[in-house]
């Protein structure tokens, strides 16, 4: 979110990444709907101007010129705070987003959104839209009702893609924490039974190689959900502030392993070895390029 020092972008470039994915909140739109224009045409122009300003940030230019850039949105670059499927300018927000991110696809004809798949080596990436089909917050004091973050159409697309994938690693990414039981409204853990049903489905269908990466967390962290009988451990690397002011307190997360990184940071996935020995190392690096969180996962562990 917002502008930051050039240093962290230089460290990203120095890592020699083949692609960089913005996992939401590349900037901050107004926090209330009243601060948006009142017509669709004006709203589209307003949101487009917002993305244009983000893209003109001087510190970003070298990365944009040298690296393949993709993106999904989070809460703050989709609409006002808490915006979901009822956001009146959702179509305008998607049209504006499409102008600035060269994603390989934009949902499906029946289920439009910023979700897509891409393949790098033996890893398939499933990048999700955590806003367009998100149910609103439950009313205070109301009985617990089923809530959806992805929507039935996108969830069906994800499942079909995972079943068809022959990749050794299947990376599921979104602009909100997916696995972490974070103490914040944005986490998929707050949308039940959708999240729990999906995790159960992964093992019922014997889908191997699943890992999670996400943005929008209170702080950078690594989460591990230990597998039950017949289940492999599920791992998530969550990121927070790339360049915004650091110092937020990390939300509660009993799945967290290691420290919570509240300083500015970025996530890095590094793949190595050959065939049966393939592995991926998940890292969080701070603004000085120092690894603060690091976990290596063997492909054989995700079976």
C-alpha positions in Angstrom: 0.0 0.0 0.0 1.2 3.4 -0.8 4.7 4.6 -1.8 7.9 3.2 -0.2 11.6 3.2 -0.5 13.3 1.9 -3.6 15.4 -0.5 -1.5 12.8 -3.2 -1.2 12.1 -3.2 -4.9 15.8 -3.5 -5.6 16.0 -6.6 -3.3 13.1 -8.1 -5.3 14.9 -7.5 -8.6 18.1 -8.9 -7.1 16.4 -12.1 -6.2 16.0 -12.7 -10.0 12.3 -13.6 -9.8 10.6 -14.9 -12.9 7.3 -13.2 -11.9 5.9 -10.9 -9.3 2.3 -11.1 -8.1 0.7 -8.2 -6.2 -1.5 -9.9 -3.7 -3.9 -7.0 -3.1 -3.8 -3.5 -1.6 -1.4 -2.0 -4.1 -2.8 1.3 -2.9 -5.8 2.6 -0.9 -9.0 3.7 -2.4 -11.4 5.8 -0.3 -12.6 4.0 2.8 -16.3 4.9 2.4 -18.7 4.7 -0.6 -19.7 8.3 -0.1 -16.2 9.3 -1.1 -16.6 7.7 -4.5 -18.2 9.5 -7.5 -21.9 8.9 -7.9 -22.0 7.8 -11.6 -20.6 4.6 -13.1 -18.5 6.5 -15.7 -17.0 8.8 -13.1 -16.3 5.9 -10.8 -14.5 4.0 -13.6 -12.4 7.1 -14.3 -11.7 7.7 -10.6 -10.6 4.1 -10.0 -8.5 4.1 -13.2 -6.8 7.2 -12.1 -6.0 5.6 -8.7 -4.3 2.6 -10.4 -2.5 4.9 -12.8 -1.0 6.8 -9.8 0.2 3.6 -8.2 1.8 2.5 -11.5 3.7 5.9 -11.7 5.4 5.4 -8.4 9.1 6.0 -9.2 10.4 3.2 -7.0 8.3 0.7 -9.0 9.6 1.5 -12.5 12.7 -0.7 -12.7 10.6 -3.7 -11.5 7.9 -3.0 -14.0 10.4 -2.9 -16.9 12.2 -6.1 -16.0 9.7 -8.5 -14.5 6.4 -10.1 -15.4 3.8 -8.5 -13.2 0.4 -9.9 -12.3 -2.1 -9.0 -9.6 -5.2 -9.8 -7.7 -7.0 -7.2 -5.5 -7.5 -6.9 -1.8 -9.9 -4.8 0.2 -8.3 -1.5 -0.4 -7.7 -1.6 -4.2 -11.1 -3.1 -4.9 -13.4 -0.6 -3.2 -14.3 0.9 0.2 -13.6 -0.9 3.4 -15.5 -4.1 3.7 -16.6 -4.1 0.0 -17.7 -7.4 -1.5 -20.3 -8.7 -3.9 -22.7 -5.9 -3.2 -20.2 -3.1 -4.1 -22.2 -1.0 -6.5 -19.1 -0.2 -8.7 -17.7 -3.8 -8.8 -17.9 -3.9 -12.6 -16.2 -0.6 -13.0 -13.5 -1.7 -10.5 -12.8 -4.8 -12.6 -12.7 -2.9 -15.8 -10.2 -0.5 -14.4 -8.0 -3.3 -12.8 -7.8 -5.0 -16.2 -6.2 -1.9 -17.7 -3.2 -2.2 -15.4 -2.5 -5.9 -14.8 -1.7 -8.2 -17.8 -3.1 -11.3 -16.1 -3.5 -14.3 -18.4 -7.2 -14.4 -17.8 -10.1 -12.7 -16.0 -12.3 -15.4 -14.4 -14.6 -17.1 -16.8 -17.4 -15.8 -19.2 -20.0 -16.9 -16.7 -18.0 -15.9 -13.6 -16.0 -12.7 -14.2 -13.3 -11.6 -11.8 -9.6 -11.1 -11.3 -8.9 -14.8 -10.8 -6.6 -16.7 -13.1 -4.1 -19.5 -13.4 -0.5 -19.5 -14.7 2.3 -22.0 -14.8 6.0 -21.5 -14.0 8.1 -24.7 -14.3 6.4 -27.5 -12.4 4.2 -25.2 -10.4 0.6 -24.2 -11.2 -0.6 -20.9 -9.6 -4.3 -20.4 -8.9 -4.7 -16.7 -8.1 -8.1 -16.0 -6.6 -10.5 -13.1 -6.4 -11.4 -12.7 -2.7 -13.7 -9.7 -3.2 -16.2 -10.0 -6.1 -18.2 -12.9 -4.6 -17.6 -12.2 -0.9 -20.6 -12.1 1.5 -20.9 -9.1 3.7 -20.2 -9.2 7.4 -22.7 -11.0 9.6 -25.1 -8.8 11.5 -24.2 -8.3 15.2 -26.0 -10.8 17.3 -27.4 -12.8 14.3 -27.3 -16.6 14.3 -24.3 -18.0 12.5 -25.1 -18.3 8.8 -23.0 -19.9 6.0 -20.7 -17.3 4.4 -18.8 -17.4 1.2 -15.6 -15.6 0.2 -15.1 -17.1 -3.2 -18.6 -17.8 -4.4 -19.9 -21.1 -5.9 -18.7 -20.4 -9.4 -15.1 -19.5 -8.6 -14.9 -22.4 -6.1 -16.0 -24.8 -8.8 -13.4 -23.3 -11.2 -10.7 -23.8 -8.6 -11.6 -27.4 -7.9 -11.8 -28.3 -11.5 -8.4 -26.7 -12.1 -6.8 -28.5 -9.2 -8.1 -31.9 -10.4 -6.9 -31.3 -13.9 -3.4 -30.0 -12.8 -0.5 -32.3 -13.4 1.9 -29.9 -11.7 4.1 -31.0 -8.8 3.2 -27.9 -6.8 -0.2 -26.2 -6.8 0.1 -22.7 -5.3 -3.2 -21.2 -4.2 -2.9 -17.4 -3.8 -5.3 -14.6 -2.8 -5.4 -11.1 -1.3 -6.5 -12.4 2.1 -5.2 -15.1 4.4 -6.5 -18.5 3.3 -5.3 -20.9 5.8 -4.2 -18.8 8.8 -6.8 -18.6 11.6 -6.0 -14.9 11.8 -7.9 -12.7 14.2 -9.3 -10.5 11.4 -12.4 -10.3 9.4 -10.7 -10.8 6.0 -9.3 -14.3 6.6 -11.0 -17.2 4.8 -11.2 -18.8 8.2 -14.0 -16.4 8.9 -16.0 -17.8 6.0 -17.5 -21.1 7.1 -18.2 -23.8 6.2 -16.7 -22.8 2.8 -13.1 -22.9 4.0 -13.4 -26.1 6.0 -15.3 -27.9 3.3 -12.6 -27.0 0.7 -9.8 -28.2 2.9 -11.6 -31.5 3.5 -12.2 -31.8 -0.3 -8.5 -31.5 -1.0 -7.8 -34.6 0.9 -10.9 -36.5 -0.1 -9.9 -36.0 -3.8 -6.2 -36.8 -3.0 -5.0 -33.5 -4.5 -1.3 -33.4 -3.9 1.2 -30.5 -3.8 -1.1 -27.8 -2.4 0.5 -24.7 -0.8 -1.0 -21.3 0.1 0.3 -17.8 -0.3 -1.6 -14.7 0.6 -1.6 -10.9 1.1 -3.7 -8.7 3.4 -2.4 -10.2 6.7 -1.8 -8.1 9.8 1.8 -9.1 9.6 4.0 -11.4 7.5 3.9 -15.0 8.9 4.2 -18.7 8.1 1.2 -20.9 9.1 1.2 -24.7 9.3 -1.9 -26.8 9.7 -0.8 -30.2 10.8 -2.5 -33.0 8.9 -4.8 -35.6 10.4 -4.9 -39.2 9.4 -4.2 -39.5 5.7 -3.5 -35.7 5.4 -0.3 -33.9 4.7 0.5 -30.6 6.5 -0.9 -27.5 4.8 1.5 -24.5 4.7 0.7 -20.8 4.0 3.1 -17.9 3.6 1.2 -14.7 4.4 2.5 -11.2 3.5 1.5 -7.8 4.8 3.1 -4.4 4.1 5.5 -4.1 1.1 6.2 -0.4 1.5 3.5 1.1 3.8 4.4 2.2 7.3 5.2 -0.8 9.4 4.5 -1.6 13.0 1.0 -3.1 13.1 0.4 -5.7 15.8 0.0 -9.2 14.4 -3.4 -10.8 14.8 -4.0 -14.0 16.8 -3.0 -17.1 14.8 -2.5 -20.4 16.6 -1.2 -21.9 13.3 1.8 -19.4 13.2 5.3 -20.9 13.1 8.2 -18.6 13.9 8.0 -14.8 14.2 5.4 -12.4 12.9 7.2 -9.8 10.7 5.7 -6.4 11.2 8.4 -4.5 9.3 8.1 -4.0 5.5 8.7 -7.2 3.7 8.1 -9.3 0.6 7.5 -13.0 0.0 9.7 -15.2 -2.1 9.2 -18.8 -3.4 12.4 -20.6 -4.6 12.2 -24.0 -6.2 15.1 -26.4 -6.4 16.5 -29.9 -6.9 15.3 -32.5 -9.5 12.4 -35.0 -9.8 11.7 -36.8 -6.6 13.9 -34.4 -4.6 12.1 -31.3 -5.7 11.4 -28.7 -3.0 10.2 -25.1 -2.5 11.6 -22.7 0.0 9.1 -20.1 1.3 10.7 -16.9 2.6 9.8 -13.5 4.0 12.5 -10.9 3.4 12.6 -7.5 5.0 13.5 -4.1 3.5 17.2 -4.8 4.0 16.9 -8.1 2.1 17.4 -10.2 5.2 15.4 -13.5 5.5 13.1 -13.2 8.5 11.0 -16.3 8.0 12.1 -19.4 6.0 10.6 -22.8 5.5 11.6 -25.5 3.0 8.9 -28.0 1.9 9.7 -31.1 0.0 7.3 -32.1 -2.8 7.3 -35.6 -1.2 5.8 -34.1 2.0 2.8 -32.9 0.0 1.5 -36.3 -0.9 
